[in-house]
């Protein structure tokens, strides 16, 4: 066991897709997208302890995810391939974000590994290189490396920072796991949406092309959308299952949360144009 101290509480924040348009499908099967990412103040946490023996190990279990398949382990190994001579590391993940909720938890965990170990190992790779590595792990990883609210195109990797209002969001978390692969493979998914501009998004074009597919296949998501829509504009992030609505104040969001049907799960969060990971990196 390593005698090195832990570098603790590196955040892996959740994101919301404020809109999502599927504008095409590439020859390699990936979809061309337009989307807008914004962070919220809810996150997983990761701790790191350097190991002199060169081993990369995950401490603890993540249900349904073998260690060799875990994005946090894969991210550490991928970074070390670009950082010869780096020591090993123990990685401890405290999972708070739901899996299959469209909040980007796994991708965010991977990005936090890349960003934190780049600092702790002294690799010195620039953000662009880390984002490029992250894209090999998943299309959402670059936005978490980037750490700023952004307009995104391509498969989600071409990012332009945007300054957005930072409302309070009420998140509803239906008790279903929605597979991103399933939704993007669905024959009924719209794949030829007309591209729009940032100005059109700001003016109110917030469509999510995945929403009709998820709503039809997952009645729990449809029910949450219908209920939340009684109080505010209800949207779905990514491929779901999480649905959300914006409110001007925390009190307004909490008042709606208090009326949530028994047995449902919800959370009030605050929007952030800078991620908690970027804030942590700049403090370290």
Buried (B, 14 or more C-beta within 10 A) or exposed (E): EBEBEEBEEBBBBBBBBBBBBBBEBEEEEBBBBBBBBBBBBBBBBBBBBBBEEEEBBBEEEBEEBEBEEBBBBBBBEBBBEBBEEBBBBBBBBEBEBBBBBBBBBBBBBBBBBBBBBBBBBEBEBEBEBBBBBBBEBBBBBBBBBBBBBBBBBBBBBEBEEBEBEBBBBBBBBBEBEBEBEEBBEBEEBBBEBEEBEEEBBEEEEBBBBBBBBBBEBBEBBBBBBEBBEEBBEBBBBBBBBBBBBBBEEBEBBBBBBEEBEEEBEBBBBBBBBBBBBBBBBEEE
